[in-house]
Amino acid sequence: MLALPLTAAVLLHATPWQMGLQTAMELAPFVLLSLPAGVWPDRVRKLPVYVVGEGLIALVLASVPLAWWVP
């Protein structure tokens, strides 16, 4: 929440409009997905949801060294 706006302002010389758009895009997933994502696990079995979530986290973390390795 701090590094991306700071980088945009200092290194990329973003305009105030661009900074506002960036802030809105950072907050949009929380605003749009938090209520449905909170209700959905209450209606289904929780263990498969947790397993899939942890698997997705593992894939995202595994993509970091893969992105470093691929030129």
Secondary structure, DSSP 8 states (H G I E B T S, - for coil): --HHHHHHHHTS---HHHHHHHHHHHHHHHHHHHHHHHHHHHHS-HHHHHHHHHHHHHHHHHHHHHHHH--
